[in-house]
């Protein structure tokens, strides 16, 4: 159980939430582990096998506390909200901001700048970790170029310019990505980003982990009442979760890319765990998929200090924390969206 920004995440499997006066009480194995006054809560997130009594559902709905139910892996299942819902007001404000260039630009600048800064941090960490001087220099040079692009992105005076910096930074980052691979370099050689389908093992691994991250972010946005389909940076398109893709930009490098590199460099995934079709499309075999999912779940348990909250939290709660902060920004509770910056 963890309380973040007035949202209580109940992650203990088998936990039971019931009403105790005007408080939400959490029991595990018939023992009360936590009592929390409902007026101090904005939301409840129940992960996996967590059940709620009808009275506690009633209490939360009467008090305007939304309850979200996720699978243990973080996939969004449902949300319960009382009749006086702030959801519609939040979403209307989200649409207003996203429709107006002036309203969207500050969030776009923060997102793009954070993405570039986090990519740069990944490159510099890899440069310190490699024993090859030439590859280390390649990574440091790319990091320097990203620093200048990030500075320009932070000053972008319209969204199209910010998108241009984002695209340029992506090219620089992936042009140096191969230098971060220390494991089986022949099997996992990276010659550029390819998707739909991925054309090599590293791209296949990245695409799979990106899909896991996207699901977590979509769940987080749904949980706080934001519309994952309407984004600031990515334009609306039928079926595309544009806001989730926006948030992926700031979280992709530290959460997904670092995991992919760890799995390759520690030889936790093997070249034989991939299938290469006649078309060149490369897919993870079932055993490798299970291995990566297990590693993803383990990685989400690792704790870091959140740079804005100054509190240690599991990596798995970063999407939920950022979604809460974004919702506060949209509501006007924060002057600027504090995008996630990895240290």
VEXSEBA-591489 format. One record per residue (C-alpha): z, y, x. Coordinates in nm, 3 decimals, padded with zeros to 5 digits. Last residue first. Layout:
BEGIN
Z,Y,X
...
END
This chain:
BEGIN
-01.245,01.143,01.876
-01.455,01.081,01.569
-01.522,01.382,01.350
-01.520,01.317,00.975
-01.655,01.607,00.772
-01.396,01.862,00.659
-01.578,02.011,00.357
-01.510,02.382,00.357
-01.287,02.624,00.166
-01.088,02.338,00.013
-00.956,02.316,-00.343
-01.284,02.443,-00.486
-01.351,02.139,-00.704
-01.641,02.041,-00.477
-01.415,02.071,-00.171
-01.150,01.856,-00.334
-01.411,01.595,-00.422
-01.534,01.600,-00.061
-01.180,01.549,00.066
-01.132,01.255,-00.169
-01.465,01.103,-00.063
-01.372,01.152,00.304
-01.044,00.969,00.251
-01.213,00.692,00.060
-01.481,00.644,00.329
-01.207,00.648,00.600
-00.996,00.387,00.422
-01.149,00.090,00.603
-01.075,00.254,00.938
-00.706,00.203,00.864
-00.494,00.521,00.862
-00.293,00.714,01.119
-00.221,01.067,00.998
-00.334,01.400,01.139
-00.499,01.468,00.800
-00.805,01.638,00.947
-00.863,01.426,01.259
-00.760,01.097,01.095
-00.563,00.904,01.353
-00.706,00.556,01.391
-00.605,00.218,01.260
-00.792,-00.110,01.282
-00.795,-00.301,00.952
-01.156,-00.206,00.882
-01.261,-00.377,01.204
-01.128,-00.707,01.074
-01.329,-00.675,00.754
-01.644,-00.591,00.951
-01.584,-00.882,01.191
-01.556,-01.120,00.896
-01.874,-00.975,00.745
-02.051,-01.015,01.081
-01.951,-01.381,01.112
-02.052,-01.455,00.754
-02.394,-01.295,00.816
-02.426,-01.492,01.140
-02.363,-01.820,00.958
-02.617,-01.727,00.689
-02.895,-01.645,00.934
-02.958,-01.280,01.004
-03.317,-01.172,00.946
-03.600,-01.048,01.163
-03.936,-00.948,01.014
-04.206,-01.010,01.272
-04.461,-01.107,01.007
-04.439,-01.471,01.120
-04.064,-01.465,01.052
-03.790,-01.425,01.311
-03.463,-01.590,01.208
-03.139,-01.480,01.372
-02.829,-01.670,01.485
-03.010,-01.811,01.791
-02.981,-01.472,01.961
-02.604,-01.508,01.948
-02.345,-01.284,01.788
-02.001,-01.254,01.947
-02.170,-01.192,02.280
-01.910,-00.926,02.368
-02.193,-00.677,02.412
-02.372,-00.779,02.095
-02.072,-00.782,01.859
-01.933,-00.466,02.020
-02.267,-00.288,01.988
-02.292,-00.372,01.619
-01.933,-00.259,01.562
-01.992,00.071,01.742
-02.305,00.129,01.537
-02.130,00.074,01.205
-01.803,00.270,01.205
-01.844,00.538,01.472
-02.221,00.588,01.444
-02.271,00.553,01.068
-01.977,00.765,00.949
-02.123,01.117,00.951
-02.469,01.015,00.826
-02.324,00.761,00.584
-02.174,01.046,00.384
-02.517,01.183,00.303
-02.645,00.832,00.221
-02.362,00.793,-00.030
-02.460,01.130,-00.179
-02.822,01.016,-00.210
-02.755,00.681,-00.376
-03.128,00.615,-00.436
-03.234,00.445,-00.758
-03.454,00.730,-00.872
-03.477,00.994,-00.597
-03.259,01.301,-00.550
-03.296,01.474,-00.214
-03.074,01.371,00.076
-02.862,01.647,00.232
-02.651,01.758,-00.064
-02.656,01.439,-00.268
-02.673,01.327,-00.627
-02.679,00.948,-00.672
-02.319,00.880,-00.564
-02.186,01.085,-00.860
-01.830,01.187,-00.777
-01.532,01.056,-00.976
-01.293,00.970,-00.694
-01.349,00.596,-00.726
-01.726,00.630,-00.766
-01.743,00.809,-00.431
-01.531,00.541,-00.264
-01.734,00.257,-00.413
-02.059,00.417,-00.295
-01.904,00.459,00.051
-01.799,00.094,00.074
-02.141,-00.026,-00.041
-02.310,00.197,00.213
-02.094,00.059,00.494
-02.190,-00.299,00.413
-02.559,-00.203,00.394
-02.531,-00.022,00.728
-02.386,-00.342,00.875
-02.695,-00.539,00.766
-02.938,-00.274,00.885
-02.769,-00.255,01.227
-02.782,-00.633,01.274
-03.149,-00.651,01.177
-03.227,-00.357,01.405
-03.052,-00.532,01.694
-03.233,-00.859,01.625
-03.583,-00.716,01.612
-03.840,-00.604,01.356
-03.619,-00.480,01.074
-03.812,-00.507,00.748
-03.775,-00.272,00.571
-03.627,-00.126,00.887
-03.724,-00.027,01.240
-03.533,00.201,01.477
-03.669,00.209,01.828
-03.729,-00.023,02.118
-03.401,-00.215,02.122
-03.373,-00.526,02.338
-03.133,-00.774,02.177
-03.281,-01.099,02.309
-03.365,-00.970,02.656
-03.049,-00.760,02.683
-02.810,-01.046,02.611
-02.497,-00.830,02.635
-02.487,-00.480,02.783
-02.664,-00.282,02.512
-02.580,00.090,02.529
-02.899,00.168,02.724
-03.103,00.040,02.429
-02.963,00.319,02.211
-03.103,00.599,02.427
-03.415,00.669,02.218
-03.199,00.595,01.913
-02.983,00.900,01.977
-03.266,01.135,02.064
-03.467,01.036,01.755
-03.163,01.070,01.530
-03.088,01.414,01.674
-03.442,01.528,01.594
-03.408,01.406,01.236
-03.075,01.581,01.185
-03.208,01.900,01.344
-03.500,01.898,01.102
-03.269,01.832,00.809
-03.065,02.137,00.911
-03.385,02.344,00.920
-03.477,02.222,00.573
-03.128,02.302,00.444
-03.134,02.667,00.539
-02.960,02.898,00.783
-02.893,02.636,01.049
-02.608,02.757,01.274
-02.418,02.425,01.299
-02.752,02.251,01.347
-02.830,02.464,01.655
-02.499,02.362,01.817
-02.562,02.000,01.725
-02.905,02.010,01.887
-02.750,02.151,02.204
-02.483,01.879,02.219
-02.740,01.613,02.134
-02.937,01.706,02.445
-02.625,01.665,02.656
-02.552,01.326,02.496
-02.906,01.209,02.577
-02.850,01.304,02.943
-02.514,01.122,02.943
-02.675,00.808,02.802
-02.959,00.805,03.053
-02.709,00.865,03.336
-02.501,00.566,03.228
-02.816,00.358,03.207
-02.900,00.443,03.567
-02.544,00.392,03.692
-02.517,00.038,03.542
-02.150,-00.053,03.502
-02.148,00.048,03.136
-01.823,00.148,02.964
-01.817,00.517,03.050
-02.176,00.567,02.932
-02.095,00.369,02.617
-01.813,00.612,02.537
-02.047,00.905,02.602
-02.315,00.766,02.372
-02.069,00.696,02.090
-01.923,01.047,02.123
-02.271,01.197,02.102
-02.342,01.005,01.783
-02.016,01.140,01.641
-02.107,01.499,01.729
-02.455,01.460,01.581
-02.324,01.315,01.255
-02.052,01.578,01.237
-02.305,01.861,01.276
-02.529,01.707,01.012
-02.246,01.666,00.761
-02.094,02.010,00.823
-02.431,02.184,00.796
-02.516,01.993,00.478
-02.179,02.082,00.323
-02.230,02.452,00.401
-02.593,02.441,00.277
-02.531,02.283,-00.065
-02.400,02.591,-00.246
-02.655,02.827,-00.095
-02.941,02.589,-00.171
-02.833,02.556,-00.533
-02.891,02.228,-00.713
-02.635,02.035,-00.505
-02.360,02.287,-00.575
-02.429,02.295,-00.948
-02.458,01.915,-00.963
-02.122,01.871,-00.790
-01.965,02.126,-01.025
-02.091,01.928,-01.323
-01.962,01.610,-01.161
-01.614,01.752,-01.114
-01.604,01.890,-01.468
-01.720,01.558,-01.611
-01.467,01.368,-01.409
-01.170,01.584,-01.496
-01.105,01.356,-01.786
-00.892,01.425,-02.089
-00.965,01.094,-02.261
-00.801,00.884,-01.991
-00.987,00.727,-01.701
-01.041,00.366,-01.608
-01.281,00.282,-01.327
-01.466,-00.041,-01.269
-01.595,-00.287,-01.011
-01.660,-00.102,-00.682
-01.708,-00.330,-00.383
-01.424,-00.288,-00.129
-01.401,-00.635,00.027
-01.094,-00.717,-00.185
-01.302,-00.624,-00.488
-01.246,-00.280,-00.629
-01.068,-00.150,-00.939
-01.030,00.222,-00.989
-00.753,00.390,-01.189
-00.775,00.759,-01.279
-00.454,00.956,-01.328
-00.482,01.208,-01.612
-00.119,01.163,-01.717
-00.198,00.998,-02.051
-00.443,00.762,-01.877
-00.189,00.679,-01.608
00.089,00.605,-01.858
-00.141,00.395,-02.077
-00.259,00.187,-01.784
00.106,00.148,-01.681
00.192,00.031,-02.031
-00.100,-00.218,-02.037
00.030,-00.387,-01.717
-00.179,-00.361,-01.403
-00.310,-00.639,-01.179
-00.402,-00.650,-00.810
-00.615,-00.939,-00.687
-00.880,-00.733,-00.507
-00.809,-00.370,-00.417
-00.651,-00.145,-00.681
-00.712,00.227,-00.632
-00.479,00.464,-00.815
-00.550,00.834,-00.858
-00.415,01.185,-00.869
-00.051,01.088,-00.827
00.266,01.296,-00.794
00.305,01.321,-01.173
00.313,00.940,-01.194
00.642,00.920,-01.006
00.622,00.646,-00.740
00.822,00.329,-00.719
00.745,00.085,-00.439
00.815,-00.268,-00.323
00.981,-00.410,-00.633
01.029,-00.783,-00.580
00.885,-01.031,-00.829
00.648,-01.172,-00.561
00.504,-00.824,-00.506
00.598,-00.552,-00.752
00.463,-00.198,-00.766
00.630,00.050,-01.001
00.447,00.348,-01.144
00.697,00.607,-01.260
00.761,00.793,-01.583
00.990,00.524,-01.719
00.919,00.210,-01.518
00.559,00.118,-01.593
00.399,-00.181,-01.424
00.181,-00.257,-01.127
00.158,-00.616,-01.002
00.067,-00.704,-00.644
-00.095,-01.045,-00.588
-00.296,-00.926,-00.289
-00.146,-00.621,-00.119
-00.415,-00.350,-00.109
-00.269,-00.095,-00.350
-00.426,00.239,-00.252
-00.228,00.529,-00.397
-00.418,00.856,-00.424
-00.216,01.173,-00.370
-00.412,01.265,-00.056
-00.357,00.918,00.087
-00.080,00.686,-00.024
-00.088,00.342,00.130
00.000,00.000,00.000
END
